Amino acid sequence: MMSIQIVINQNQQTISFLEAKDYDSAIVSSSFALECLGSIPPIMSQQDEEILHSGSSSSSSPEFSFDQCMLLTSIPEGDDQCGTLTFMYNRAILLPSNVTDHGIITPILIFNAALAHHLAAMRKDERSPQYLDRAMQLYTLVYHSQDVMENPLFHFVVYNNAALIDLQIGGNQDTWKAYFRHLVHIYMILVDESCISELRHIQGFLGSLLTTKPAAAAA
């Protein structure tokens, strides 16, 4: 039987492909990571076992949060991730070496798969529309998996990248404005909570916020 460590290693391989800009290999690798995870039964933690045996309906807290996993990657100050007026979060997410919770692993693998498709679409070849469509499907799947307030950084980047795809495929101005307002709302949650490390991950958004209006971007 496959182990979680194989999935973690495969995710790291996906990240390596993305860093090398080998997006086709990253797509294959991310799909294989999800396939491997699907063959591994969820592991019940000791706390969950105690709850099960006690008959309690309470659930344990996850061993890691999505935001904690994202913060495993340090972001240099002043790095805007994309260097353009339209912000895109283009870094894949690491999995901790000791993570076992499928509820954490699965959305991260799906996000990395979405990112691989999204970056592949940026090459603007004949497969780009197909890749954009697939990336949007995957981002949407991830976005509805958890509550925004619990993982604001993770949900910001998922929502931001989905909004960018909507812009790229010619979405209407009202839709883009709705995306934009929601992104500003999540951004302000991070500001209000003084989440310095989290804000550094999305500092490029502030640059686009100061230089681009949503109405102009959607035109």
N, CA and C atoms as a LAMMPS dump frame, in Angstrom:
ITEM: TIMESTEP
0
ITEM: NUMBER OF ATOMS
657
ITEM: BOX BOUNDS ff ff ff
-5.0000000000000000e+02 5.0000000000000000e+02
-5.0000000000000000e+02 5.0000000000000000e+02
-5.0000000000000000e+02 5.0000000000000000e+02
ITEM: ATOMS id mol type element x y z
1 1 1 N 0.839 -1.2 0
2 1 2 C 0 0 0
3 1 3 C 0.875 1.252 0
4 2 1 N 0.482 2.248 -0.773
5 2 2 C 1.235 3.494 -0.815
6 2 3 C 1.141 4.217 0.526
7 3 1 N 2.166 5.016 0.815
8 3 2 C 2.17 5.804 2.036
9 3 3 C 2.004 7.28 1.696
10 4 1 N 1.63 8.051 2.712
11 4 2 C 1.484 9.491 2.536
12 4 3 C 2.8 10.117 2.088
13 5 1 N 3.914 9.552 2.539
14 5 2 C 5.211 10.123 2.185
15 5 3 C 5.425 10.132 0.676
16 6 1 N 4.897 9.134 -0.012
17 6 2 C 5.001 9.108 -1.476
18 6 3 C 4.264 10.304 -2.071
19 7 1 N 3.105 10.613 -1.519
20 7 2 C 2.326 11.762 -1.997
21 7 3 C 3.083 13.06 -1.734
22 8 1 N 3.653 13.179 -0.538
23 8 2 C 4.415 14.381 -0.189
24 8 3 C 5.599 14.551 -1.131
25 9 1 N 6.293 13.457 -1.407
26 9 2 C 7.438 13.514 -2.325
27 9 3 C 6.998 13.882 -3.738
28 10 1 N 5.85 13.339 -4.153
29 10 2 C 5.357 13.649 -5.496
30 10 3 C 4.962 15.118 -5.596
31 11 1 N 4.388 15.647 -4.524
32 11 2 C 4.058 17.076 -4.519
33 11 3 C 5.32 17.922 -4.636
34 12 1 N 6.378 17.495 -3.963
35 12 2 C 7.644 18.216 -4.068
36 12 3 C 8.175 18.164 -5.494
37 13 1 N 7.966 17.042 -6.168
38 13 2 C 8.383 16.927 -7.562
39 13 3 C 7.592 17.897 -8.438
40 14 1 N 6.302 18.013 -8.162
41 14 2 C 5.476 18.983 -8.885
42 14 3 C 6.024 20.392 -8.716
43 15 1 N 6.381 20.733 -7.492
44 15 2 C 6.933 22.062 -7.21
45 15 3 C 8.229 22.283 -7.974
46 16 1 N 9.07 21.254 -8.024
47 16 2 C 10.337 21.369 -8.755
48 16 3 C 10.09 21.625 -10.235
49 17 1 N 9.111 20.933 -10.809
50 17 2 C 8.774 21.149 -12.224
51 17 3 C 8.276 22.577 -12.448
52 18 1 N 7.444 23.065 -11.532
53 18 2 C 6.924 24.426 -11.672
54 18 3 C 8.047 25.455 -11.58
55 19 1 N 8.96 25.245 -10.649
56 19 2 C 10.08 26.177 -10.511
57 19 3 C 10.961 26.172 -11.752
58 20 1 N 11.03 25.018 -12.431
59 20 2 C 11.813 24.911 -13.664
60 20 3 C 11.015 25.35 -14.891
61 21 1 N 9.765 25.764 -14.669
62 21 2 C 8.859 26.189 -15.749
63 21 3 C 8.545 25.055 -16.729
64 22 1 N 8.623 23.837 -16.238
65 22 2 C 8.244 22.662 -17.027
66 22 3 C 6.797 22.331 -16.667
67 23 1 N 5.878 23.104 -17.215
68 23 2 C 4.49 23.034 -16.782
69 23 3 C 3.791 21.755 -17.224
70 24 1 N 4.152 21.22 -18.364
71 24 2 C 3.538 19.968 -18.804
72 24 3 C 3.871 18.841 -17.833
73 25 1 N 5.132 18.771 -17.412
74 25 2 C 5.525 17.746 -16.44
75 25 3 C 4.863 18 -15.092
76 26 1 N 4.695 19.277 -14.742
77 26 2 C 4.037 19.612 -13.48
78 26 3 C 2.583 19.154 -13.482
79 27 1 N 1.918 19.286 -14.618
80 27 2 C 0.527 18.828 -14.731
81 27 3 C 0.446 17.324 -14.516
82 28 1 N 1.327 16.593 -15.168
83 28 2 C 1.346 15.135 -15.022
84 28 3 C 1.666 14.757 -13.579
85 29 1 N 2.654 15.417 -13
86 29 2 C 3.075 15.114 -11.637
87 29 3 C 1.972 15.408 -10.63
88 30 1 N 1.288 16.537 -10.79
89 30 2 C 0.22 16.889 -9.852
90 30 3 C -0.953 15.921 -9.954
91 31 1 N -1.245 15.473 -11.149
92 31 2 C -2.322 14.495 -11.335
93 31 3 C -1.957 13.166 -10.685
94 32 1 N -0.696 12.788 -10.811
95 32 2 C -0.244 11.53 -10.212
96 32 3 C -0.283 11.613 -8.688
97 33 1 N 0.059 12.781 -8.136
98 33 2 C 0.001 12.95 -6.685
99 33 3 C -1.423 12.747 -6.172
100 34 1 N -2.397 13.301 -6.882
101 34 2 C -3.796 13.12 -6.492
102 34 3 C -4.23 11.672 -6.639
103 35 1 N -3.752 11.026 -7.697
104 35 2 C -4.071 9.614 -7.905
105 35 3 C -3.501 8.764 -6.774
106 36 1 N -2.278 9.068 -6.367
107 36 2 C -1.657 8.329 -5.266
108 36 3 C -2.435 8.527 -3.972
109 37 1 N -2.827 9.77 -3.7
110 37 2 C -3.569 10.041 -2.473
111 37 3 C -4.893 9.294 -2.459
112 38 1 N -5.524 9.186 -3.623
113 38 2 C -6.801 8.491 -3.705
114 38 3 C -6.724 7.019 -3.359
115 39 1 N -5.528 6.449 -3.45
116 39 2 C -5.361 5.023 -3.146
117 39 3 C -4.982 4.772 -1.69
118 40 1 N -4.869 5.85 -0.905
119 40 2 C -4.457 5.728 0.495
120 40 3 C -5.643 6.026 1.404
121 41 1 N -6.049 5.079 2.245
122 41 2 C -7.162 5.343 3.163
123 41 3 C -6.797 6.459 4.13
124 42 1 N -7.752 7.327 4.472
125 42 2 C -7.472 8.386 5.452
126 42 3 C -6.976 7.802 6.764
127 43 1 N -6.009 8.483 7.359
128 43 2 C -5.437 8.038 8.629
129 43 3 C -6.141 8.771 9.762
130 44 1 N -6.666 8.021 10.716
131 44 2 C -7.345 8.629 11.856
132 44 3 C -6.321 8.96 12.934
133 45 1 N -6.354 10.2 13.402
134 45 2 C -5.425 10.618 14.444
135 45 3 C -5.805 9.98 15.78
136 46 1 N -4.856 10.018 16.731
137 46 2 C -5.12 9.466 18.053
138 46 3 C -6.276 10.208 18.724
139 47 1 N -6.328 11.523 18.543
140 47 2 C -7.411 12.306 19.138
141 47 3 C -8.753 11.91 18.545
142 48 1 N -8.791 11.684 17.226
143 48 2 C -10.036 11.264 16.592
144 48 3 C -10.463 9.886 17.08
145 49 1 N -9.479 8.989 17.285
146 49 2 C -9.803 7.653 17.788
147 49 3 C -10.41 7.736 19.185
148 50 1 N -9.844 8.608 20.025
149 50 2 C -10.373 8.77 21.378
150 50 3 C -11.799 9.32 21.339
151 51 1 N -12.041 10.268 20.431
152 51 2 C -13.388 10.831 20.285
153 51 3 C -14.363 9.766 19.812
154 52 1 N -13.917 8.94 18.847
155 52 2 C -14.769 7.878 18.319
156 52 3 C -15.146 6.89 19.409
157 53 1 N -14.158 6.47 20.2
158 53 2 C -14.416 5.481 21.243
159 53 3 C -15.256 6.055 22.388
160 54 1 N -15.133 7.371 22.604
161 54 2 C -15.89 7.984 23.693
162 54 3 C -17.328 8.288 23.291
163 55 1 N -17.596 8.255 21.969
164 55 2 C -18.929 8.552 21.485
165 55 3 C -19.217 10.029 21.365
166 56 1 N -18.19 10.874 21.546
167 56 2 C -18.375 12.322 21.446
168 56 3 C -18.575 12.727 19.998
169 57 1 N -19.333 13.794 19.805
170 57 2 C -19.561 14.294 18.452
171 57 3 C -18.57 15.389 18.076
172 58 1 N -17.683 15.757 19.018
173 58 2 C -16.713 16.809 18.746
174 58 3 C -15.681 16.316 17.759
175 59 1 N -15.119 17.232 17.004
176 59 2 C -14.077 16.876 16.049
177 59 3 C -12.784 17.56 16.44
178 60 1 N -11.664 16.942 16.12
179 60 2 C -10.367 17.498 16.461
180 60 3 C -9.977 18.58 15.474
181 61 1 N -9.079 19.452 15.908
182 61 2 C -8.558 20.478 15.019
183 61 3 C -7.57 19.844 14.062
184 62 1 N -7.441 20.377 12.84
185 62 2 C -6.478 19.821 11.9
186 62 3 C -5.059 20.004 12.408
187 63 1 N -4.162 19.088 12.016
188 63 2 C -2.783 19.147 12.483
189 63 3 C -2.044 20.347 11.908
190 64 1 N -2.445 20.776 10.724
191 64 2 C -1.893 21.971 10.093
192 64 3 C -3.05 22.742 9.466
193 65 1 N -2.825 24.023 9.263
194 65 2 C -3.778 24.801 8.479
195 65 3 C -3.182 25.048 7.104
196 66 1 N -4.027 25.45 6.154
197 66 2 C -3.53 25.761 4.814
198 66 3 C -2.557 26.936 4.859
199 67 1 N -2.896 27.946 5.661
200 67 2 C -2.02 29.108 5.746
201 67 3 C -0.662 28.736 6.326
202 68 1 N -0.644 27.857 7.316
203 68 2 C 0.632 27.412 7.878
204 68 3 C 1.484 26.719 6.822
205 69 1 N 0.854 25.925 5.976
206 69 2 C 1.597 25.25 4.906
207 69 3 C 2.171 26.269 3.924
208 70 1 N 1.4 27.303 3.608
209 70 2 C 1.887 28.33 2.694
210 70 3 C 3.071 29.08 3.28
211 71 1 N 3.055 29.298 4.585
212 71 2 C 4.121 30.058 5.229
213 71 3 C 5.411 29.261 5.365
214 72 1 N 5.387 27.99 4.997
215 72 2 C 6.631 27.213 4.961
216 72 3 C 7.579 27.762 3.903
217 73 1 N 7.025 28.44 2.899
218 73 2 C 7.834 29.072 1.854
219 73 3 C 8.008 30.539 2.199
220 74 1 N 9.25 30.951 2.396
221 74 2 C 9.509 32.349 2.73
222 74 3 C 9.477 33.202 1.469
223 75 1 N 8.965 34.403 1.596
224 75 2 C 8.851 35.336 0.478
225 75 3 C 9.725 36.552 0.765
226 76 1 N 10.691 36.849 -0.094
227 76 2 C 11.525 38.037 0.122
228 76 3 C 10.68 39.305 0.058
229 77 1 N 11.004 40.27 0.898
230 77 2 C 10.283 41.54 0.873
231 77 3 C 10.509 42.239 -0.457
232 78 1 N 9.43 42.744 -1.041
233 78 2 C 9.533 43.427 -2.323
234 78 3 C 9.343 42.523 -3.517
235 79 1 N 9.143 41.215 -3.295
236 79 2 C 8.925 40.275 -4.396
237 79 3 C 7.437 40.221 -4.694
238 80 1 N 7.039 40.67 -5.899
239 80 2 C 5.604 40.734 -6.216
240 80 3 C 5.103 39.511 -6.959
241 81 1 N 5.906 38.479 -7.115
242 81 2 C 5.559 37.198 -7.723
243 81 3 C 5.405 37.209 -9.234
244 82 1 N 4.942 38.273 -9.818
245 82 2 C 4.7 38.199 -11.256
246 82 3 C 5.271 39.37 -12.038
247 83 1 N 5.515 40.481 -11.391
248 83 2 C 6.133 41.61 -12.051
249 83 3 C 5.256 42.3 -13.073
250 84 1 N 3.942 42.128 -12.99
251 84 2 C 3.029 42.799 -13.912
252 84 3 C 2.002 43.579 -13.11
253 85 1 N 1.178 44.352 -13.805
254 85 2 C 0.165 45.135 -13.113
255 85 3 C -0.971 44.267 -12.602
256 86 1 N -1.124 43.074 -13.138
257 86 2 C -2.166 42.155 -12.686
258 86 3 C -1.525 41.064 -11.847
259 87 1 N -1.899 40.996 -10.577
260 87 2 C -1.253 40.08 -9.645
261 87 3 C -1.726 38.645 -9.85
262 88 1 N -0.776 37.732 -9.91
263 88 2 C -1.068 36.303 -9.927
264 88 3 C -0.18 35.629 -8.897
265 89 1 N -0.775 34.816 -8.045
266 89 2 C 0.028 34.046 -7.095
267 89 3 C 0.527 32.801 -7.812
268 90 1 N 1.841 32.711 -8.007
269 90 2 C 2.381 31.645 -8.849
270 90 3 C 3.322 30.697 -8.124
271 91 1 N 3.159 30.565 -6.799
272 91 2 C 4.005 29.643 -6.046
273 91 3 C 3.18 28.447 -5.579
274 92 1 N 3.682 27.267 -5.858
275 92 2 C 3.019 26.058 -5.37
276 92 3 C 3.207 25.947 -3.861
277 93 1 N 2.379 25.132 -3.238
278 93 2 C 2.366 25.034 -1.776
279 93 3 C 3.026 23.738 -1.328
280 94 1 N 3.941 23.87 -0.388
281 94 2 C 4.617 22.715 0.192
282 94 3 C 3.691 21.967 1.144
283 95 1 N 3.946 20.677 1.29
284 95 2 C 3.296 19.875 2.321
285 95 3 C 4.321 19.577 3.408
286 96 1 N 3.977 19.779 4.681
287 96 2 C 4.901 19.415 5.757
288 96 3 C 5.243 17.929 5.687
289 97 1 N 6.438 17.582 6.092
290 97 2 C 6.892 16.194 5.972
291 97 3 C 6.104 15.239 6.851
292 98 1 N 5.435 15.767 7.891
293 98 2 C 4.701 14.903 8.814
294 98 3 C 3.187 15.077 8.73
295 99 1 N 2.699 15.682 7.65
296 99 2 C 1.253 15.846 7.504
297 99 3 C 0.609 14.516 7.129
298 100 1 N -0.571 14.251 7.689
299 100 2 C -1.298 13.016 7.372
300 100 3 C -2.77 13.265 7.059
301 101 1 N -3.258 14.453 7.347
302 101 2 C -4.68 14.769 7.213
303 101 3 C -5.057 14.955 5.743
304 102 1 N -5.908 14.063 5.233
305 102 2 C -6.368 14.179 3.847
306 102 3 C -7.095 15.5 3.608
307 103 1 N -7.748 16.025 4.647
308 103 2 C -8.471 17.279 4.511
309 103 3 C -7.56 18.464 4.246
310 104 1 N -6.308 18.35 4.617
311 104 2 C -5.307 19.372 4.322
312 104 3 C -4.592 19.055 3.02
313 105 1 N -4.211 17.808 2.845
314 105 2 C -3.411 17.412 1.683
315 105 3 C -4.186 17.597 0.381
316 106 1 N -5.436 17.151 0.358
317 106 2 C -6.199 17.153 -0.897
318 106 3 C -6.357 18.546 -1.505
319 107 1 N -6.842 19.557 -0.753
320 107 2 C -6.969 20.884 -1.364
321 107 3 C -5.64 21.47 -1.83
322 108 1 N -4.561 21.183 -1.112
323 108 2 C -3.256 21.704 -1.53
324 108 3 C -2.816 21.053 -2.832
325 109 1 N -3.022 19.757 -2.959
326 109 2 C -2.679 19.082 -4.217
327 109 3 C -3.521 19.624 -5.368
328 110 1 N -4.796 19.869 -5.097
329 110 2 C -5.671 20.405 -6.15
330 110 3 C -5.235 21.815 -6.537
331 111 1 N -4.871 22.63 -5.542
332 111 2 C -4.391 23.978 -5.861
333 111 3 C -3.147 23.917 -6.739
334 112 1 N -2.208 23.055 -6.382
335 112 2 C -0.982 22.956 -7.178
336 112 3 C -1.272 22.462 -8.594
337 113 1 N -2.255 21.576 -8.727
338 113 2 C -2.657 21.124 -10.066
339 113 3 C -3.278 22.277 -10.848
340 114 1 N -4.114 23.068 -10.175
341 114 2 C -4.717 24.236 -10.828
342 114 3 C -3.645 25.216 -11.273
343 115 1 N -2.671 25.445 -10.404
344 115 2 C -1.595 26.379 -10.734
345 115 3 C -0.791 25.895 -11.934
346 116 1 N -0.532 24.594 -11.998
347 116 2 C 0.208 24.039 -13.136
348 116 3 C -0.541 24.289 -14.441
349 117 1 N -1.846 24.055 -14.433
350 117 2 C -2.654 24.313 -15.635
351 117 3 C -2.688 25.808 -15.967
352 118 1 N -2.82 26.64 -14.937
353 118 2 C -2.897 28.086 -15.141
354 118 3 C -1.604 28.618 -15.761
355 119 1 N -0.474 28.196 -15.225
356 119 2 C 0.809 28.658 -15.754
357 119 3 C 1.055 28.123 -17.16
358 120 1 N 0.611 26.893 -17.414
359 120 2 C 0.743 26.337 -18.768
360 120 3 C -0.068 27.163 -19.759
361 121 1 N -1.222 27.64 -19.316
362 121 2 C -2.076 28.445 -20.197
363 121 3 C -1.45 29.785 -20.535
364 122 1 N -0.568 30.271 -19.673
365 122 2 C 0.066 31.569 -19.905
366 122 3 C 1.01 31.55 -21.101
367 123 1 N 1.322 30.354 -21.603
368 123 2 C 2.169 30.271 -22.804
369 123 3 C 1.414 30.717 -24.05
370 124 1 N 0.09 30.795 -23.934
371 124 2 C -0.77 31.291 -25.018
372 124 3 C -0.585 30.497 -26.316
373 125 1 N -0.739 29.187 -26.211
374 125 2 C -0.734 28.356 -27.407
375 125 3 C -2.137 27.791 -27.619
376 126 1 N -2.258 26.817 -28.523
377 126 2 C -3.59 26.317 -28.87
378 126 3 C -4.273 25.582 -27.713
379 127 1 N -3.507 25.167 -26.717
380 127 2 C -4.087 24.454 -25.576
381 127 3 C -4.478 25.389 -24.431
382 128 1 N -4.16 26.658 -24.551
383 128 2 C -4.406 27.598 -23.454
384 128 3 C -5.868 27.644 -22.997
385 129 1 N -6.85 27.721 -23.904
386 129 2 C -8.242 27.743 -23.441
387 129 3 C -8.614 26.51 -22.619
388 130 1 N -8.13 25.356 -23.041
389 130 2 C -8.411 24.118 -22.308
390 130 3 C -7.771 24.156 -20.922
391 131 1 N -6.537 24.64 -20.862
392 131 2 C -5.845 24.717 -19.58
393 131 3 C -6.512 25.723 -18.641
394 132 1 N -6.938 26.864 -19.184
395 132 2 C -7.614 27.856 -18.355
396 132 3 C -8.919 27.31 -17.789
397 133 1 N -9.665 26.604 -18.613
398 133 2 C -10.928 26.019 -18.169
399 133 3 C -10.692 25.011 -17.05
400 134 1 N -9.682 24.179 -17.213
401 134 2 C -9.375 23.178 -16.192
402 134 3 C -8.891 23.84 -14.904
403 135 1 N -8.052 24.863 -15.041
404 135 2 C -7.561 25.572 -13.858
405 135 3 C -8.716 26.194 -13.087
406 136 1 N -9.663 26.806 -13.796
407 136 2 C -10.815 27.421 -13.138
408 136 3 C -11.649 26.374 -12.402
409 137 1 N -11.849 25.223 -13.013
410 137 2 C -12.591 24.148 -12.352
411 137 3 C -11.912 23.744 -11.045
412 138 1 N -10.593 23.624 -11.082
413 138 2 C -9.848 23.185 -9.9
414 138 3 C -9.823 24.264 -8.823
415 139 1 N -9.608 25.512 -9.214
416 139 2 C -9.644 26.601 -8.227
417 139 3 C -11.009 26.668 -7.552
418 140 1 N -12.067 26.532 -8.342
419 140 2 C -13.421 26.591 -7.791
420 140 3 C -13.654 25.46 -6.803
421 141 1 N -13.165 24.279 -7.145
422 141 2 C -13.298 23.122 -6.259
423 141 3 C -12.612 23.376 -4.926
424 142 1 N -11.425 23.952 -4.975
425 142 2 C -10.679 24.238 -3.751
426 142 3 C -11.366 25.328 -2.936
427 143 1 N -11.818 26.369 -3.609
428 143 2 C -12.353 27.522 -2.893
429 143 3 C -13.538 27.155 -2.011
430 144 1 N -14.35 26.238 -2.449
431 144 2 C -15.548 25.878 -1.691
432 144 3 C -15.281 24.789 -0.648
433 145 1 N -14.007 24.469 -0.416
434 145 2 C -13.701 23.378 0.509
435 145 3 C -13.553 23.834 1.957
436 146 1 N -13.241 25.105 2.197
437 146 2 C -13.017 25.573 3.559
438 146 3 C -13.535 26.994 3.728
439 147 1 N -13.648 27.421 5.002
440 147 2 C -14.14 28.76 5.306
441 147 3 C -13.033 29.797 5.148
442 148 1 N -13.369 30.929 4.54
443 148 2 C -12.383 31.983 4.289
444 148 3 C -11.746 32.481 5.585
445 149 1 N -12.538 32.67 6.615
446 149 2 C -12.021 33.246 7.85
447 149 3 C -10.971 32.361 8.507
448 150 1 N -11.027 31.07 8.281
449 150 2 C -10.081 30.156 8.907
450 150 3 C -8.727 30.16 8.205
451 151 1 N -8.706 30.417 6.916
452 151 2 C -7.469 30.399 6.134
453 151 3 C -7.491 31.534 5.111
454 152 1 N -7.445 32.774 5.577
455 152 2 C -7.612 33.9 4.65
456 152 3 C -6.545 33.985 3.571
457 153 1 N -5.305 33.648 3.885
458 153 2 C -4.255 33.725 2.867
459 153 3 C -4.505 32.716 1.758
460 154 1 N -4.786 31.476 2.127
461 154 2 C -5.023 30.42 1.145
462 154 3 C -6.207 30.774 0.254
463 155 1 N -7.28 31.208 0.864
464 155 2 C -8.459 31.521 0.071
465 155 3 C -8.278 32.783 -0.767
466 156 1 N -7.461 33.704 -0.287
467 156 2 C -7.166 34.887 -1.101
468 156 3 C -6.496 34.478 -2.406
469 157 1 N -5.473 33.631 -2.332
470 157 2 C -4.731 33.305 -3.558
471 157 3 C -5.575 32.456 -4.504
472 158 1 N -6.412 31.577 -3.947
473 158 2 C -7.293 30.78 -4.804
474 158 3 C -8.29 31.693 -5.513
475 159 1 N -8.923 32.575 -4.746
476 159 2 C -9.926 33.487 -5.314
477 159 3 C -9.286 34.458 -6.296
478 160 1 N -8.101 34.954 -5.95
479 160 2 C -7.389 35.881 -6.828
480 160 3 C -7.073 35.245 -8.179
481 161 1 N -6.556 34.025 -8.146
482 161 2 C -6.189 33.375 -9.404
483 161 3 C -7.415 33.024 -10.238
484 162 1 N -8.513 32.66 -9.559
485 162 2 C -9.758 32.41 -10.292
486 162 3 C -10.261 33.7 -10.934
487 163 1 N -10.145 34.814 -10.21
488 163 2 C -10.554 36.11 -10.758
489 163 3 C -9.715 36.475 -11.969
490 164 1 N -8.421 36.167 -11.901
491 164 2 C -7.532 36.467 -13.02
492 164 3 C -7.933 35.678 -14.261
493 165 1 N -8.318 34.415 -14.077
494 165 2 C -8.767 33.617 -15.222
495 165 3 C -10.03 34.227 -15.819
496 166 1 N -10.951 34.648 -14.955
497 166 2 C -12.171 35.28 -15.457
498 166 3 C -11.827 36.506 -16.297
499 167 1 N -10.832 37.253 -15.859
500 167 2 C -10.383 38.418 -16.618
501 167 3 C -9.762 37.999 -17.945
502 168 1 N -8.977 36.911 -17.906
503 168 2 C -8.274 36.457 -19.105
504 168 3 C -9.224 35.922 -20.173
505 169 1 N -10.337 35.344 -19.741
506 169 2 C -11.272 34.781 -20.721
507 169 3 C -12.348 35.792 -21.119
508 170 1 N -12.191 37.031 -20.66
509 170 2 C -13.11 38.078 -21.086
510 170 3 C -14.379 38.168 -20.288
511 171 1 N -14.299 37.887 -18.977
512 171 2 C -15.47 38 -18.121
513 171 3 C -15.993 39.425 -18.073
514 172 1 N -17.256 39.584 -17.729
515 172 2 C -17.841 40.928 -17.756
516 172 3 C -17.35 41.776 -16.583
517 173 1 N -17.498 43.072 -16.728
518 173 2 C -16.962 44.033 -15.773
519 173 3 C -17.591 43.881 -14.397
520 174 1 N -18.882 43.606 -14.321
521 174 2 C -19.551 43.464 -13.032
522 174 3 C -19.002 42.275 -12.252
523 175 1 N -18.739 41.179 -12.961
524 175 2 C -18.175 40.002 -12.299
525 175 3 C -16.798 40.316 -11.75
526 176 1 N -15.972 40.983 -12.562
527 176 2 C -14.629 41.327 -12.103
528 176 3 C -14.683 42.261 -10.893
529 177 1 N -15.61 43.216 -10.883
530 177 2 C -15.743 44.118 -9.74
531 177 3 C -16.1 43.336 -8.476
532 178 1 N -16.961 42.332 -8.625
533 178 2 C -17.34 41.51 -7.473
534 178 3 C -16.131 40.744 -6.948
535 179 1 N -15.355 40.172 -7.858
536 179 2 C -14.111 39.511 -7.456
537 179 3 C -13.22 40.497 -6.708
538 180 1 N -13.043 41.665 -7.294
539 180 2 C -12.124 42.659 -6.755
540 180 3 C -12.53 43.09 -5.351
541 181 1 N -13.824 43.351 -5.147
542 181 2 C -14.31 43.765 -3.828
543 181 3 C -14.051 42.681 -2.796
544 182 1 N -14.267 41.435 -3.19
545 182 2 C -14.058 40.338 -2.25
546 182 3 C -12.58 40.191 -1.903
547 183 1 N -11.72 40.366 -2.887
548 183 2 C -10.281 40.291 -2.63
549 183 3 C -9.838 41.388 -1.668
550 184 1 N -10.332 42.588 -1.863
551 184 2 C -9.995 43.687 -0.957
552 184 3 C -10.482 43.374 0.452
553 185 1 N -11.664 42.765 0.558
554 185 2 C -12.211 42.389 1.867
555 185 3 C -11.282 41.408 2.585
556 186 1 N -10.841 40.374 1.879
557 186 2 C -9.954 39.395 2.512
558 186 3 C -8.614 40.032 2.851
559 187 1 N -8.131 40.877 1.95
560 187 2 C -6.857 41.563 2.191
561 187 3 C -6.932 42.388 3.476
562 188 1 N -8.039 43.063 3.68
563 188 2 C -8.186 43.896 4.869
564 188 3 C -8.306 43.059 6.137
565 189 1 N -8.823 41.847 6.017
566 189 2 C -8.826 40.94 7.172
567 189 3 C -7.394 40.688 7.619
568 190 1 N -6.514 40.434 6.666
569 190 2 C -5.106 40.186 6.983
570 190 3 C -4.438 41.436 7.551
571 191 1 N -4.797 42.595 7.013
572 191 2 C -4.243 43.851 7.531
573 191 3 C -4.707 44.082 8.965
574 192 1 N -5.996 43.899 9.215
575 192 2 C -6.554 44.125 10.548
576 192 3 C -5.953 43.181 11.582
577 193 1 N -5.597 41.978 11.146
578 193 2 C -5.011 40.992 12.052
579 193 3 C -3.491 41.129 12.137
580 194 1 N -2.933 42.126 11.43
581 194 2 C -1.472 42.355 11.41
582 194 3 C -0.71 41.099 11.01
583 195 1 N -1.195 40.451 9.961
584 195 2 C -0.582 39.205 9.476
585 195 3 C 0.566 39.55 8.519
586 196 1 N 1.699 39.942 9.071
587 196 2 C 2.812 40.441 8.27
588 196 3 C 3.33 39.385 7.299
589 197 1 N 3.555 38.172 7.792
590 197 2 C 4.093 37.113 6.928
591 197 3 C 3.122 36.772 5.813
592 198 1 N 1.839 36.71 6.152
593 198 2 C 0.828 36.4 5.147
594 198 3 C 0.756 37.497 4.087
595 199 1 N 0.799 38.748 4.52
596 199 2 C 0.723 39.864 3.577
597 199 3 C 1.922 39.892 2.638
598 200 1 N 3.058 39.434 3.115
599 200 2 C 4.234 39.404 2.249
600 200 3 C 4.017 38.458 1.069
601 201 1 N 3.239 37.412 1.275
602 201 2 C 2.96 36.466 0.192
603 201 3 C 2.132 37.097 -0.919
604 202 1 N 1.36 38.103 -0.591
605 202 2 C 0.468 38.699 -1.595
606 202 3 C 0.747 40.188 -1.776
607 203 1 N 1.995 40.594 -1.507
608 203 2 C 2.33 42.016 -1.604
609 203 3 C 2.185 42.546 -3.028
610 204 1 N 2.271 41.652 -4.025
611 204 2 C 2.073 42.094 -5.401
612 204 3 C 0.667 42.589 -5.655
613 205 1 N -0.3 42.088 -4.866
614 205 2 C -1.681 42.544 -5.033
615 205 3 C -1.81 44.018 -4.698
616 206 1 N -1.096 44.458 -3.668
617 206 2 C -1.16 45.863 -3.291
618 206 3 C -0.634 46.741 -4.422
619 207 1 N 0.426 46.288 -5.091
620 207 2 C 0.951 47.042 -6.222
621 207 3 C -0.067 47.175 -7.334
622 208 1 N -0.773 46.078 -7.635
623 208 2 C -1.8 46.136 -8.679
624 208 3 C -2.986 46.973 -8.225
625 209 1 N -3.258 46.95 -6.922
626 209 2 C -4.361 47.742 -6.371
627 209 3 C -4.098 49.232 -6.54
628 210 1 N -2.842 49.625 -6.415
629 210 2 C -2.482 51.033 -6.491
630 210 3 C -2.318 51.532 -7.923
631 211 1 N -2.126 50.592 -8.862
632 211 2 C -1.845 51.011 -10.242
633 211 3 C -2.955 50.693 -11.222
634 212 1 N -3.929 49.839 -10.806
635 212 2 C -4.972 49.397 -11.725
636 212 3 C -6.334 49.494 -11.071
637 213 1 N -7.311 50.011 -11.786
638 213 2 C -8.693 50.008 -11.328
639 213 3 C -9.399 48.8 -11.918
640 214 1 N -10.301 48.152 -11.157
641 214 2 C -10.979 46.972 -11.68
642 214 3 C -11.733 47.23 -12.963
643 215 1 N -12.333 48.388 -13.104
644 215 2 C -13.088 48.68 -14.319
645 215 3 C -12.168 48.742 -15.52
646 216 1 N -10.986 49.343 -15.323
647 216 2 C -10.042 49.433 -16.426
648 216 3 C -9.477 48.078 -16.761
649 217 1 N -9.225 47.266 -15.737
650 217 2 C -8.648 45.945 -15.972
651 217 3 C -9.598 45.056 -16.734
652 218 1 N -10.896 45.225 -16.501
653 218 2 C -11.87 44.352 -17.143
654 218 3 C -12.221 44.802 -18.539
655 219 1 N -11.811 45.984 -18.912
656 219 2 C -12.158 46.516 -20.23
657 219 3 C -11.438 45.768 -21.332
